[in-house]
Amino acid sequence: MVDYSVWDHIEVSDDEDETHPNIDTASLFRWRHQGSRSAPRGSRSSHIPLLPQSVFNVKQTDEEESEDQKEKKLKTFVERNEKQIKHFGMLRRWDDSQKYLADNPHLVCEETANYLVIWCVDLEVEEKHALMEQVAHQTIVMQFILELAKGLKVDPRACFRQFFAKIKTADQRYMDGLYDEVESFKERVRGRAKARVEQAVKEYEEQERQKRLGPGGLDPVEVYESLPPELQKCFDVKDVLMLQDAISKMDPTEAKHHMQRCIASGLWVPNAKAGAEGPDEELDKESGAGEGGGP
């Protein structure tokens, strides 16, 4: 039975390479396990039995690692073993997985599970859905082994063979529970990836908006969309005389409001055409002649 808490938070490292256009690759998702949670009564996964008590004892640590320590530990582990972790993540047969872990027992640890979680979300962001589902299966396999070790109070490296032995003789209820966990995990991955894309798009759009801001701090796109259709047409065709004519037919207060916003956004640039009469002159006739401008 896999008992894990929901993701508390996601941290994104700014120095990681991008793996998707305009989408930052997450490098330090932390899937923190904070003790067991009880499965809902009546659910199939709540009936998954643990294996018999192992003779191995788990090594006790003097104190819990801090989040920074876990982060550095994960980064170092991945730098050394990323290729091997990815190989395990793409294995499909139970026997192949068992043999690979037997040959590489150092992979049987929380860092491998954490990296597989990160990779699953990255794959979903990159729209590599089939590969994400394969890696998700292996993520839950590793997590089952870790939860088994936690329940038996043994080192995970000492019990992964027991897990695969159980798989070979497991009843349908046990396997249904495992696959339920896989499907639940895939849904979490899809939700996390969707949220990450939406956040990245939001940040990208805001960055682009900041770049567009005119001298008065207004967005020319937003100002343009707020203009009456007759003024929008003038800017579409870049016709100063048409704009001047449209302004002259408007209520002076409304016309001045729109032109001031156009200037503040950079949509209209005063004095762009020296000596040419612009629509701002229409606004300033009461106070004296103004100088021309251009869209």
KALIN-V115936 format. One record per backbone hydrogen bond with DSSP energy under -1.0 kcal/mol. CO is the residue of the C=O (numbers start at 1). NH is the residue of the N-H. E is the energy in kcal/mol with one decimal. If there is no record, write none. Layout:
# KALIN-V115936
<<CO NH E> <CO NH E>>
This chain:
# KALIN-V115936
<<11 28 -1.2> <13 16 -1.1> <20 23 -2.5> <30 32 -1.1> <40 43 -2.1> <44 47 -1.6> <45 48 -1.3> <66 70 -2.4> <67 71 -2.4> <68 72 -2.5> <69 73 -2.4> <70 74 -2.6> <71 75 -2.3> <72 76 -2.5> <73 77 -2.4> <74 78 -2.7> <75 79 -2.1> <76 80 -1.4> <77 81 -1.9> <78 82 -2.0> <81 85 -2.6> <82 86 -2.5> <83 87 -1.8> <84 88 -2.2> <85 89 -2.3> <88 91 -1.5> <93 97 -2.1> <94 98 -2.5> <95 99 -2.5> <96 100 -2.4> <97 101 -2.2> <98 102 -2.2> <99 103 -2.0> <100 104 -1.4> <104 107 -2.1> <105 108 -1.7> <107 109 -1.9> <109 113 -1.4> <110 114 -2.8> <111 115 -2.4> <112 116 -2.3> <113 117 -1.9> <114 118 -2.1> <115 119 -2.8> <116 120 -2.4> <117 121 -2.0> <118 122 -2.4> <119 123 -2.8> <120 124 -2.2> <121 125 -2.4> <122 126 -2.1> <123 128 -3.0> <124 127 -1.2> <127 129 -1.1> <128 132 -2.1> <129 133 -2.2> <130 134 -1.7> <131 135 -2.5> <132 136 -2.6> <133 137 -1.6> <134 138 -1.6> <135 139 -2.2> <136 140 -2.0> <137 141 -2.0> <138 142 -2.4> <139 143 -2.2> <140 144 -2.8> <141 145 -1.9> <142 146 -2.2> <143 147 -2.7> <144 148 -2.5> <145 149 -2.5> <146 150 -2.2> <147 151 -2.5> <148 152 -2.2> <149 154 -2.4> <153 58 -2.1> <155 158 -2.2> <156 159 -1.4> <156 160 -1.0> <159 163 -1.7> <160 164 -1.8> <161 165 -2.1> <162 166 -2.3> <163 167 -2.1> <164 168 -1.6> <171 175 -1.9> <172 176 -2.9> <173 177 -1.9> <174 178 -2.0> <175 179 -2.7> <176 180 -2.3> <177 181 -1.8> <178 182 -1.9> <179 183 -2.4> <180 184 -2.5> <181 185 -2.5> <182 186 -2.4> <183 187 -1.9> <184 188 -1.7> <185 189 -2.5> <186 190 -2.4> <187 191 -2.3> <188 192 -2.7> <189 193 -2.8> <190 194 -2.4> <191 195 -2.1> <192 196 -2.1> <193 197 -2.5> <194 198 -2.5> <195 199 -2.3> <196 200 -2.4> <197 201 -2.9> <198 202 -2.3> <199 203 -2.5> <200 204 -2.5> <201 205 -2.8> <202 206 -2.0> <203 207 -2.2> <204 208 -2.4> <205 209 -2.2> <206 210 -2.4> <207 211 -1.7> <208 212 -1.3> <209 213 -1.0> <214 217 -2.0> <218 214 -2.9> <219 223 -2.5> <220 224 -2.7> <221 225 -2.2> <224 227 -1.4> <228 231 -1.0> <228 232 -2.2> <229 233 -2.2> <231 235 -1.7> <232 236 -2.2> <233 237 -2.0> <234 239 -1.8> <239 243 -2.0> <240 244 -2.9> <241 245 -2.4> <242 246 -2.4> <243 247 -2.5> <244 248 -2.0> <247 250 -1.4> <251 255 -3.0> <252 256 -2.5> <253 257 -2.0> <254 258 -2.3> <255 259 -2.5> <256 260 -2.5> <257 261 -1.7> <258 262 -2.1> <259 263 -2.3> <260 264 -2.4> <261 265 -1.6> <262 267 -1.6> <262 268 -1.8> <264 216 -2.9> <264 218 -1.1> <269 272 -1.4> <269 294 -1.9> <273 276 -2.2> <278 281 -1.8> <280 284 -1.0> <284 288 -1.0> <292 271 -2.8> <294 269 -3.1>>
